[in-house]
Amino acid sequence: MRPIMRLRHLGAATAVIFSAAACNSMLDVKPVAELPRDQALTGPTSARAAVAGMYDALQDNEGGNYYSANMVFFTDVSSDDVDWTGTFTSFADAQDNNLRADNGDVAGMWNAAYRTVARANLVLAQLPSIAGIPAGEKNAYLGEAHFVRALAYHDLVKLWGGQNPGDPGVPLILAPVEDPTSSTSLTRATTGAVYTQILADLTQAEALIPASQTDPTRATRGAAIALRARVELFRKNYAAAESLSTVVENMGYDLTPNYADLFTAEGQITSEDIFTLTFSAVDFGEEGYYYLGRTEVEPSEALAQAYQPSYVPGKLSTWNPTDIRAQVNIFADVNNEICGGLCGTKYPTTVGAEDIHIIRFAEILLTRAEARARQGGATKLAGAVADVNRIRKRAGLDTLVFGVDLTTQQQVIDEVMLQRRLELAMEGFRWSDLVRTGLVQNWLTAQGAPSYQALYPIPRRELAVSPNIAQNPGYTR
């Protein structure tokens, strides 16, 4: 077991920081040191390092606030899928749905996403003028920057923004911040405006990234289209979500036959990977460590029952699931050797070398299933069940027949959402799924928590430097 996680919550949201390690295999360059904006990109080497820095920001393995840690499991703790079992009081607030504006981990996630936006903005602003990089390579990098910025803004708006186009979203920062004092004039764009920008960035990414670029550890055309499908699902544009998902499928992505192959100790690329962040024992993630090392978090009894309805909460000896995903994801520690309860084993090692799937084909298949189910009609519903059956079959479950096992639109929707929960458990999807579908209010009521907790609070430190940013309703500044 390695030492407790390193110091966290570093940096301000609007800081333009380039301390990027060359952590991605596609860019074997030295990191860019912290430099003034007008000196950051001076030639091909610094430009390539700046691109690597965007992926490093998504990982945030120094702060642990983005995909190396909190963005994956802190949000799940807010939901009914994961329980806080450790010592971090910030996690306790998420567990109780009692978040406040001074929660350090909420601030850390906000800062990490905006740090990623800042790095993408710098690439987009300065890379076009850098000489010595072939045009095709330069276009690919610009497309990657558009993708990374779109991903970061979607992470921001789905946690802090409203559900309707006219609701407050998040501040849109689309150029490098030269003067930190300019943050005093920042305001929140509407949710609709944020989504418009996200879709514009993804359109640019698809146009600029060459079809020959297929490495899933980098942004690709497939990743851009897949993220568009996810975004359209969140926007409730179900016809577009369905169509885009089919485009992704036609690009050759498919379910990997063995679910366990997706979650190995060292990570490996499969046919299912659309966009993946790679980690190593040196540039490590925290997921496995938090579940199996310090046991800060564990899968909930409710999630276990969703996998196996016959499981008796608190009686570990009754855990005997037939669902292959449950066997991979949860271990009942009857002998109190690891966590003393239901241990999260989806991330199977504490050294942090697992790859983290940001977008995989199973999600896209479930996106299409949900989009079809919500549109309704016999043909769409039958198609949704067909998509779900592909997920069920890999999990070792019986397939279902529309019109026999499932006869109504709501039954199909419920089955799709159940399979989405079970397939993507502990990957950071559950909270946003509850919020976007409105089911979060049922959960908050059951928790005795106020309805405004459906949105995360704008961090207090951000409000202190940006007084024109309005706080989400219910929270104090």
C-alpha distance (Angstrom), angle and dihedral (degrees) to the residues before:
residue distance angle dihedral
M1 . . .
R2 3.77 . .
P3 3.79 126.7 .
I4 3.76 123.5 -78.5
M5 3.77 116.3 -73.5
R6 3.78 118.4 -73.9
L7 3.79 126.3 -102.7
R8 3.80 111.1 -60.8
H9 3.80 141.8 -167.2
L10 3.79 97.1 56.0
G11 3.78 125.1 165.6
A12 3.78 137.9 10.7
A13 3.78 124.6 -83.3
T14 3.78 94.5 -115.1
A15 3.80 97.3 43.9
V16 3.79 116.6 121.1
I17 3.80 100.9 -141.8
F18 3.78 127.2 172.0
S19 3.78 107.4 -177.2
A20 3.78 88.3 128.2
A21 3.76 119.2 161.0
A22 3.78 115.1 -145.3
C23 3.78 90.1 -115.0
N24 3.78 98.0 150.1
S25 3.78 119.7 83.7
M26 3.81 90.9 -136.7
L27 3.81 92.7 67.9
D28 3.78 117.2 45.4
V29 3.78 96.6 -177.0
K30 3.77 135.9 123.3
P31 3.80 117.3 -98.0
V32 3.76 121.3 -94.6
A33 3.78 111.1 -114.9
E34 3.80 121.3 -133.4
L35 3.80 105.0 -75.6
P36 3.79 138.3 163.5
R37 3.80 110.9 -87.4
D38 3.80 95.5 -108.9
Q39 3.81 90.9 54.4
A40 3.79 100.5 41.2
L41 3.81 99.8 91.1
T42 3.79 109.8 39.0
G43 3.79 102.7 148.0
P44 3.80 145.3 -18.8
T45 3.80 95.4 -61.2
S46 3.79 95.9 52.7
A47 3.80 90.9 40.8
R48 3.79 92.2 54.3
A49 3.78 90.4 46.0
A50 3.80 89.2 51.5
V51 3.81 89.7 55.4
A52 3.80 89.7 49.8
G53 3.78 86.8 50.0
M54 3.80 91.5 62.7
Y55 3.80 91.1 59.6
D56 3.78 90.3 43.6
A57 3.80 88.1 55.5
L58 3.81 90.9 52.6
Q59 3.78 88.6 53.0
D60 3.82 95.1 43.1
N61 3.77 90.1 -177.6
E62 3.80 89.4 163.6
G63 3.79 95.7 58.2
G64 3.80 99.7 24.7
N65 3.78 92.9 -141.2
Y66 3.78 104.0 113.9
Y67 3.80 131.1 40.6
S68 3.79 94.3 -30.9
A69 3.77 88.8 67.6
N70 3.78 135.7 -34.6
M71 3.80 101.8 43.9
V72 3.80 87.3 57.4
F73 3.79 103.1 44.8
F74 3.81 110.0 11.6
T75 3.79 90.1 68.0
D76 3.81 90.2 48.8
V77 3.80 89.0 54.9
S78 3.80 87.4 60.6
S79 3.80 88.1 58.9
D80 3.79 136.9 60.7
D81 3.81 94.0 -96.3
V82 3.81 104.6 70.7
D83 3.81 132.3 37.6
W84 3.78 128.6 -152.3
T85 3.80 108.5 -123.1
G86 3.79 102.2 161.3
T87 3.78 139.8 69.4
F88 3.81 108.2 -85.6
T89 3.79 107.8 113.6
S90 3.80 91.1 -159.3
F91 3.80 87.0 63.7
A92 3.80 89.7 48.4
D93 3.80 88.7 59.5
A94 3.81 90.0 52.8
Q95 3.80 90.8 46.8
D96 3.81 90.6 53.9
N97 3.83 94.0 39.3
N98 3.76 86.7 -121.7
L99 3.79 100.2 127.9
R100 3.79 120.3 163.5
A101 3.76 133.5 -166.8
D102 3.79 91.6 -104.3
N103 3.82 95.4 57.0
G104 3.79 104.2 131.2
D105 3.78 96.8 -149.6
V106 3.79 92.9 51.0
A107 3.81 87.9 52.0
G108 3.78 90.1 46.6
M109 3.81 93.2 54.9
W110 3.81 91.8 46.7
N111 3.80 91.3 49.7
A112 3.80 93.5 45.9
A113 3.81 92.5 52.5
Y114 3.80 92.7 48.1
R115 3.80 91.0 45.5
T116 3.79 86.2 56.8
V117 3.81 90.6 48.9
A118 3.81 89.5 50.6
R119 3.78 92.7 53.5
A120 3.80 92.0 48.1
N121 3.80 90.4 47.8
L122 3.78 91.8 54.0
V123 3.81 91.9 50.7
L124 3.80 91.5 48.7
A125 3.80 92.6 47.7
Q126 3.80 100.7 44.1
L127 3.79 109.0 23.7
P128 3.85 95.7 75.2
S129 3.81 90.8 64.2
I130 3.82 96.5 46.9
A131 3.81 112.7 108.9
G132 3.77 125.0 -148.5
I133 3.80 99.1 47.4
P134 3.81 117.5 107.0
A135 3.79 113.3 -112.4
G136 3.80 94.4 -117.7
E137 3.78 92.5 50.9
K138 3.79 91.4 46.7
N139 3.80 92.2 51.1
A140 3.79 90.6 50.0
Y141 3.80 91.0 52.7
L142 3.80 91.7 48.6
G143 3.79 89.8 50.0
E144 3.78 90.0 50.8
A145 3.80 90.1 51.6
H146 3.80 90.7 52.6
F147 3.81 89.8 50.6
V148 3.80 94.4 48.2
R149 3.80 92.0 48.6
A150 3.81 90.8 49.1
L151 3.80 91.7 50.6
A152 3.79 92.5 49.5
Y153 3.79 93.2 48.2
H154 3.79 91.6 49.2
D155 3.80 90.0 52.1
L156 3.79 88.6 50.9
V157 3.79 99.0 46.4
K158 3.80 95.5 44.9
L159 3.81 91.5 56.2
W160 3.80 102.4 34.4
G161 3.81 105.3 20.9
G162 3.78 132.4 82.3
Q163 3.78 126.5 -106.8
N164 3.80 99.1 -119.5
P165 3.83 124.8 71.2
G166 3.80 92.5 -117.3
D167 3.81 94.8 48.5
P168 3.80 120.3 105.3
G169 3.78 110.3 -86.3
V170 3.80 124.0 176.6
P171 3.80 134.2 -66.9
L172 3.81 112.1 -76.5
I173 3.79 110.5 -139.9
L174 3.80 109.4 179.3
A175 3.82 102.9 165.0
P176 3.80 135.2 47.0
V177 3.79 114.0 -79.1
E178 3.80 105.6 -120.4
D179 3.79 97.3 172.9
P180 3.82 116.4 39.9
T181 3.82 89.3 -156.4
S182 3.80 88.3 67.7
S183 3.81 87.6 77.6
T184 3.79 87.6 79.2
S185 3.81 88.9 74.7
L186 3.81 96.8 49.3
T187 3.80 117.7 123.3
R188 3.78 133.7 176.8
A189 3.78 117.6 -91.3
T190 3.79 115.6 -143.0
T191 3.78 119.0 -92.5
G192 3.80 87.9 -113.0
A193 3.80 92.3 54.5
V194 3.78 91.7 49.4
Y195 3.79 91.2 51.8
T196 3.79 90.8 47.3
Q197 3.80 89.0 55.7
I198 3.80 92.4 45.8
L199 3.79 91.5 53.2
A200 3.81 91.6 45.6
D201 3.81 90.2 52.7
L202 3.79 91.8 49.1
T203 3.79 91.5 49.4
Q204 3.79 88.7 53.4
A205 3.80 91.5 46.6
E206 3.78 91.7 52.7
A207 3.80 91.4 48.7
L208 3.80 97.0 46.4
I209 3.81 104.0 39.7
P210 3.82 110.6 81.9
A211 3.78 119.8 -120.9
S212 3.79 88.7 -124.1
Q213 3.82 90.8 66.1
T214 3.79 102.5 91.6
D215 3.81 104.6 146.0
P216 3.84 103.5 126.3
T217 3.80 91.7 -150.2
R218 3.81 86.2 70.6
A219 3.77 130.1 51.3
T220 3.80 110.4 -87.5
R221 3.78 136.5 177.4
G222 3.77 88.0 -99.3
A223 3.80 91.0 54.1
A224 3.81 91.5 49.3
I225 3.80 92.5 51.2
A226 3.80 92.0 44.1
L227 3.79 91.6 51.5
R228 3.81 88.8 49.7
A229 3.81 88.3 54.7
R230 3.81 90.0 52.1
V231 3.79 91.7 47.7
E232 3.80 93.2 49.1
L233 3.80 89.6 51.4
F234 3.80 89.2 54.5
R235 3.81 89.3 47.9
K236 3.82 89.3 51.2
N237 3.78 90.2 -121.5
Y238 3.77 90.1 140.7
A239 3.80 99.2 170.8
A240 3.80 90.4 56.0
A241 3.81 92.3 44.8
E242 3.79 90.0 52.8
S243 3.80 94.4 46.9
L244 3.80 94.5 46.7
S245 3.80 91.8 48.4
T246 3.78 89.6 55.3
V247 3.81 90.2 50.3
V248 3.81 88.5 54.4
E249 3.77 91.9 49.7
N250 3.80 90.9 50.5
M251 3.80 89.3 56.6
G252 3.80 88.8 71.7
Y253 3.79 103.8 -97.2
D254 3.80 115.6 141.4
L255 3.79 142.0 165.5
T256 3.76 112.8 -80.8
P257 3.82 106.1 -119.9
N258 3.81 95.2 -125.9
Y259 3.81 115.7 52.3
A260 3.81 91.7 -158.3
D261 3.82 90.6 61.1
L262 3.80 88.1 71.3
F263 3.80 92.8 63.3
T264 3.77 110.8 45.1
A265 3.77 128.2 149.6
E266 3.79 94.7 -109.8
G267 3.79 99.2 27.0
Q268 3.78 127.5 -122.9
I269 3.79 136.7 -156.9
T270 3.80 115.8 -108.1
S271 3.79 137.0 177.4
E272 3.80 87.5 -95.3
D273 3.79 98.0 60.3
I274 3.79 114.2 106.6
F275 3.81 99.8 158.1
T276 3.78 121.0 1.2
L277 3.78 134.8 169.5
T278 3.78 113.7 -141.8
F279 3.78 123.3 -144.1
S280 3.78 134.6 -176.7
A281 3.77 137.5 -166.0
V282 3.83 86.1 -90.8
D283 3.83 100.4 40.9
F284 3.78 92.1 34.4
G285 3.77 138.1 175.4
E286 3.77 124.6 -137.9
E287 3.81 102.5 -136.8
G288 3.79 98.7 99.0
Y289 3.78 92.3 38.3
Y290 3.79 92.8 54.6
Y291 3.81 93.1 47.0
L292 3.81 99.9 38.5
G293 3.80 107.0 14.3
R294 3.76 112.0 45.3
T295 3.86 90.2 5.7
E296 3.79 91.1 -138.3
V297 3.80 89.1 155.8
E298 3.80 137.1 25.1
P299 3.81 135.2 -175.8
S300 3.79 110.6 -92.6
E301 3.77 127.8 -112.2
A302 3.81 86.8 -118.2
L303 3.80 91.4 58.4
A304 3.80 90.2 48.4
Q305 3.80 90.2 52.6
A306 3.79 90.4 48.8
Y307 3.79 87.9 58.3
Q308 3.81 94.6 40.3
P309 3.82 115.7 18.2
S310 3.81 90.9 -168.4
Y311 3.81 92.2 60.2
V312 3.80 110.8 115.3
P313 3.82 110.7 -139.5
G314 3.77 111.1 -116.4
K315 3.80 94.2 14.2
L316 3.78 103.9 98.6
S317 3.79 92.5 -178.1
T318 3.82 89.0 69.6
W319 3.81 92.1 61.8
N320 3.80 105.0 108.8
P321 3.81 108.1 133.8
T322 3.78 124.8 -176.2
D323 3.81 91.8 -160.8
I324 3.81 106.0 102.0
R325 3.80 90.6 -146.4
A326 3.79 91.0 57.5
Q327 3.80 90.1 51.3
V328 3.81 90.1 53.0
N329 3.80 97.7 40.6
I330 3.81 105.2 40.7
F331 3.80 133.8 40.3
A332 3.80 121.9 -171.4
D333 3.80 104.6 -137.2
V334 3.79 96.4 -150.4
N335 3.81 92.8 162.7
N336 3.81 94.7 46.4
E337 3.80 93.5 -120.2
I338 3.81 100.9 134.6
C339 3.78 117.6 10.9
G340 3.78 104.8 -12.4
G341 3.77 93.7 -122.5
L342 3.77 137.5 28.5
C343 3.80 104.7 -14.3
G344 3.78 121.7 -155.2
T345 3.80 105.6 -126.8
K346 3.79 100.5 167.0
Y347 3.79 87.3 103.5
P348 3.80 98.3 47.5
T349 3.80 104.6 -164.3
T350 3.78 137.8 49.6
V351 3.82 94.6 -143.0
G352 3.81 92.0 78.9
A353 3.80 100.6 -127.8
E354 3.81 95.0 128.6
D355 3.76 118.6 118.9
I356 3.80 114.2 -118.5
H357 3.79 116.1 -137.1
I358 3.79 110.1 -139.8
I359 3.81 93.0 173.3
R360 3.79 124.3 8.6
F361 3.76 131.2 171.4
A362 3.81 95.2 -108.9
E363 3.81 88.3 64.7
I364 3.80 90.8 50.6
L365 3.80 91.6 48.7
L366 3.81 89.3 51.7
T367 3.81 90.2 45.6
R368 3.78 89.3 57.3
A369 3.80 91.6 44.8
E370 3.80 91.6 52.4
A371 3.80 93.0 44.1
R372 3.79 90.4 52.1
A373 3.79 93.6 45.1
R374 3.79 93.6 50.4
Q375 3.81 92.1 49.6
G376 3.80 89.9 55.0
G377 3.77 131.8 -163.6
A378 3.78 125.9 120.8
T379 3.80 96.0 -87.0
K380 3.80 94.8 48.7
L381 3.80 92.5 44.4
A382 3.78 92.1 50.2
G383 3.81 89.0 49.8
A384 3.80 90.7 50.4
V385 3.79 90.8 52.7
A386 3.80 90.3 48.5
D387 3.82 89.9 54.3
V388 3.79 91.8 47.4
N389 3.79 90.9 49.4
R390 3.79 90.4 60.5
I391 3.79 88.5 56.5
R392 3.81 92.8 44.1
K393 3.80 93.8 47.7
R394 3.80 92.6 55.5
A395 3.79 89.0 48.7
G396 3.80 90.1 56.1
L397 3.81 94.2 -109.6
D398 3.78 129.5 134.0
T399 3.78 116.5 -96.1
L400 3.80 120.5 -115.7
V401 3.79 132.4 -131.5
F402 3.79 121.1 -138.8
G403 3.78 109.3 -129.2
V404 3.80 92.0 26.2
D405 3.82 111.5 45.1
L406 3.80 93.6 18.0
T407 3.78 117.6 29.1
T408 3.82 107.2 163.8
Q409 3.78 135.4 54.7
Q410 3.80 91.6 -117.2
Q411 3.79 91.7 52.8
V412 3.79 89.9 53.2
I413 3.80 91.8 47.6
D414 3.80 90.6 49.2
E415 3.80 91.8 50.9
V416 3.80 92.1 48.5
M417 3.79 91.8 50.3
L418 3.80 91.7 46.7
Q419 3.79 91.8 52.6
R420 3.79 90.5 45.7
R421 3.80 88.9 54.0
L422 3.80 93.8 48.0
E423 3.80 96.7 41.2
L424 3.81 97.0 47.1
A425 3.81 98.2 33.6
M426 3.81 115.0 148.1
E427 3.82 91.8 8.9
G428 3.81 95.2 104.6
F429 3.82 100.3 -98.6
R430 3.79 105.5 105.1
W431 3.81 101.2 79.0
S432 3.80 95.2 49.0
D433 3.81 90.1 45.7
L434 3.79 90.4 54.7
V435 3.80 91.3 48.1
R436 3.81 98.5 46.2
T437 3.82 92.6 47.5
G438 3.81 95.1 45.5
L439 3.81 92.3 -119.7
V440 3.78 89.3 115.6
Q441 3.80 89.8 83.6
N442 3.80 91.1 61.6
W443 3.78 89.4 51.9
L444 3.81 94.0 46.9
T445 3.79 91.0 48.7
A446 3.80 90.3 51.5
Q447 3.80 88.5 50.2
G448 3.79 92.7 48.8
A449 3.79 87.3 -121.6
P450 3.81 126.3 141.3
S451 3.79 118.5 -100.1
Y452 3.82 93.8 -119.2
Q453 3.81 89.5 71.2
A454 3.82 87.0 80.2
L455 3.81 85.8 87.2
Y456 3.77 122.4 52.0
P457 3.82 116.9 -119.8
I458 3.78 120.5 -103.4
P459 3.83 102.8 -111.0
R460 3.78 113.7 -98.0
R461 3.78 93.8 -132.4
E462 3.81 88.9 56.0
L463 3.78 91.1 52.3
A464 3.79 90.2 49.6
V465 3.81 92.4 60.2
S466 3.81 95.9 32.6
P467 3.82 105.4 43.1
N468 3.82 93.2 172.4
I469 3.80 92.3 64.4
A470 3.80 108.2 99.6
Q471 3.79 118.6 -135.3
N472 3.79 119.3 -123.3
P473 3.82 112.8 -96.0
G474 3.77 116.2 -84.2
Y475 3.78 96.7 24.7
T476 3.79 126.1 99.3
R477 3.77 120.4 -128.0
